[in-house]
């Protein structure tokens, strides 16, 4: 039994909420071809494969922040445009595998990190100068990001083949 299977209280609730939203996203992309996952069926530049890639990257970077603050988060470069697209040679299966690896790493961190530990946020126009987030706040942000993008994915999937995950 892993440490995440023994969680109770707030940690269990946070993790269950995150797992639910991840599940919606994965359910939405289930059964797609790589061509469908890479397609952009709306006027948006978003693709389903790109959303899986983006959500995995966001979760990974925020967990770096949770462990080591803005410095740790900023050590890895972000491809602000490419993170929403499937690159040449990428497959949906590969993106889903990476997504699941990141999820497993996060799940283990939720079991061990001090939820009250806080770090100053990176400098960015969308963050209040000098603001700090606790690990708890980071997890809530990751849950919100994942949920928002699962909804985007549902719209894209319906545009591709009429399938709907959430309705």
N, C-alpha and C positions, 0 to 999 in steps of 0.2 A: 504494500500500500504506500503510495506517495504522500508527501506531506500535504498536498492540496486536497486529498480525499478526507483528511481529518479536520478540515477547517470548519469553524462554526462562527456564528455571529456576523459582525460587520464584514470580515474578510470573506466569509462564505457568500454573503449577499452581493458584495462587489464582484466577486469572481463569477457567480451565477449570472448576474446581469451582463457581464462582458461576454460570457460564453453564449448566452442567448442571442446577442446581437451578432456575434461571429457566425453562429449557426444560420441566422437569416441570410447573411451574405453568402456563405458557402452553399446553402440550399438554392439560392438564386442562380448561381453559376453552374450548378450540377447539370450534367448532360450536354453542355455546350461543346461545340468544336472549337479548335483554336481560332479558326477564321471568324466564327461568331463572337468569341470572347474578345477578339482584337477589333471588331467592327465598331463604328461610331454611328449608331442608328438615329441619333437626334442631332440637332444643331450644335450641341455641346461637343467638346473635344474628348469627353469621357468614353471609355470603353469598359466593359466588365472586367476584362483581365487587368486593365490599368487600375481599376478600383481595388481589386484584390491586392495588387502590388503596392498601391498607395497606402491602404489601411495597414498592411504588414509593416511598411516603412515607418509610418507614423507611430504605431505601437512600439516598434523597436527603438526609435529615437526617444520617445517619451520614457521608456524604461531605462535607457541610458541616463536620462535626466534624473529619474527617480533614485538611481544608484549614485550618480556622480555629479549631478548639477549640470548647469548650462555648458560648462567646459567639455564634459563627457559627450553631451548631445551634439555639440558643434564640431567634434573631431571628425565626424563623417560628413562628407559633402552630400548635398541634396541636389538631385536633378529636378528642379522645380517643374519643368515641362514634361520630361520623360517619365516621371513617376506615375503619370496618369495614362500611359500608353504601354502596349506590349511592344517591346523592341524586337527587331529581327532575331529570330532564333529562340525567343522565349515561347514557352508553352503554358497553357492554362494549368496543366498538371504540375509543372515546375513552380508556377506562382502560388498555387494552392499548397504545395509542399512547404515552401518558404513561409507562407502565412501560418501554417500549422506549427512549424518550428518556433516561430516568434511567439505564437500563442502559448506553447508549452513552456518557453522560457519565462514569459510573463506570469503564468500560473504559479510557477515555482517562486518567483519574486514576491508575489502577493502573499505567499505563505510565510515569508521571512522578513520582509522589510518593515521598518517602523513606519506606520501610516502617518504619524505626526512629524516625521522628519521633513524639513523644508529646505528648499534651495531658491536663490534668486533666479528669476526667469531670465532667459536670454534677452539681449537688447533687440527689440523689434518694435515697429510702429504700432502693432496691435496689442502690445502688452504695456500696462501702466509702468512707468519707470520706477525701479526699486521694488516691484512686486515680487512676492515669494509664493511658491506653491508647495503644499505638502504632498507627500506621496498619495494620500487619499484624494486630493484635488486632481492630481495627475491621472489617477485611475478613473475618476468621474469624467475627466476630459476625454480619455481614450474610449470610454463607453459611449459618450455622446458622439464622438467622431465616427465610431464604428456604426452606430445606429443611423446617423445621418447618411453615411455612404451606403448602408444596406438599403435604405429607401431610394437613393439614386439608382442603385443596381436594379431594384425592382422595376423602376420605370424603363430602364434600358432593356431589361429582359423582355418586358411586355412589348416593347417596340420591335424586338427581333423576331419573336415567335408567338407572341400572345400569352405566354406563360406568366403567371403572377405568383409571387411568393407570399405576399402579405394580404391578399384580399380576394 
